[in-house]
């Protein structure tokens, strides 16, 4: 199966237009996530803020597929690392991705999450609301596994409950809402594409 982005891509696999399309998708996707990162709410008891990034990660992964989705998140991390103010609260720098950064695990988890959601979308999980919820939920699980293991080490390997308080519990409601929004948008986008391009099976 295809994903939304590839349904809109030029058809020739070796054309410069197709390569340009992929580059444009990666840039647009990284800018979307950078914009959502600025929706940031700091919490006094944890170094991890509430942000809008996760919504962008899920949408990019599902719309782009595993390879382009992961590459787009890689570009986003590179843009922030080299100095563009693309991470939460307009911060940047290689140190944000380093082993001493409390949020570094979540940022690297974005790449894994986008790849998994993209792979599931390639297998049709983004075509209905119910299956899209499953894809987005699995993407969130991967993101939090990476982020929490990283955070646990950074803050000194406290009791697991303390790590969950700092890195999971405050984000469950917000990420559930983002998950549901992403799961609703993807099937809706497929239906719209089917109406706009009735000559193609989407």
C-alpha positions, 0 to 999 in steps of 0.5 A, a space after each residue: 500500500 501507499 501513503 498519502 504523500 506518495 499518492 501525490 508524488 510524481 510517478 517516475 521513481 527516478 525523476 528529479 521531480 520525485 526527488 525534489 518532492 521528497 526534499 520538499 516534504 521533508 522540509 515542510 514536515 520538519 517546519 511543521 514539527 518545529 512550529 508545534 514545538 513552540 506550543 510549550 508548557 513548562 512544568 515545575 516538577 519535571 524538565 520535560 515540557 508539554 509540547 505540540 510536537 507529538 501531533 506533528 510526529 504522528 502525522 508526518 510518520 503516517 503521511 510520509 511512510 517509514 523511510 521519508 518519515 524517519 528522514 524528516 524527523 532526522 532533518 528536524 533534529 539536525 536543524 535544531 542541533 546546528 542552531 535553528 531554534 526548532 526545539 521547544 521554547 526556541 532552544 537549539 544545540 547539539 547538547 539537547 540531543 546528548 546523553 545529559 539532556 533530559 529531553 534527548 530521549 524523546 527527540 530521538 524517540 520521535 524518529 523511531 515513532 515516525 518510522 513505526 507509524 509510517 510502516 503501519 500506515 504503509 500496511 493500511 492502518 491509517 485508512 480507518 479511525 479505529 486502526 489509525 488509533 492503534 497505529 498512533 498508540 503504538 507510535 506513542 508507546 515507542 516514543 515513551 519507551 525511548 524517552 523514559 529509559 533515557 530520562 531515567 538515566 539522566 535524572 539519576 536512576 530514581 525509583 521507576 515511579 518517580 520517572 513516570 511522574 516526571 516523564 509520563 503521567 503529566 502527558 497522558 491526557 494531552 497526548 491522548 488528545 493529539 493521538 485522537 486528532 491524528 487518528 481522525 485526520 488521516 482517514 479523513 484525508 484519504 476520503 478527501 483524496 478519493 473524492 479529488 482523484 476518483 480515477 485512482 484507487 486510494 
